[in-house]
Amino acid sequence: MTTNTSASMSAPTDERLNTLSEIAHDCFGVETFPSDQTEARYVVCAESIARALESAYDIGLIAGYRLTRAIQAR
């Protein structure tokens, strides 16, 4: 589910935004972000914020591990 919001966006940036959108959906129940607004506000509980931060941290660990393995395999 990768969507290009700009022709100049790089694939890694697009993938990060996709991942963050999935975390927002899973942890906060945010389905989509309004594209016609410069700002959107959502009320969330502290537990949801903690869960979202843990998810982002875990994804960073996995990405770092995969990158390290790929470099070592060269």
Steps between C-alpha positions, in 0.01 A plus 500: 500500500744765384364827369707776343396840630768675299698407194818621671462275807759229525406138559648492855306814597182359352553173687555685830178695452319176419637341818405801712150493350467135599611580856250788515225264386594217735568710811271801460226382267585766241378376163634776276661839533312786339701610197319833471594615851834626624423381852298217653450436870395176665430421864692192613582343834850469645496121462443537126793739471722255687386216274569710188849592623575136579383399153719762333799396715446133414481580129825697531669204667384263227610738225841544663541125538410438135735773382785362707438148367490628142830684544665197660383277215692710245 
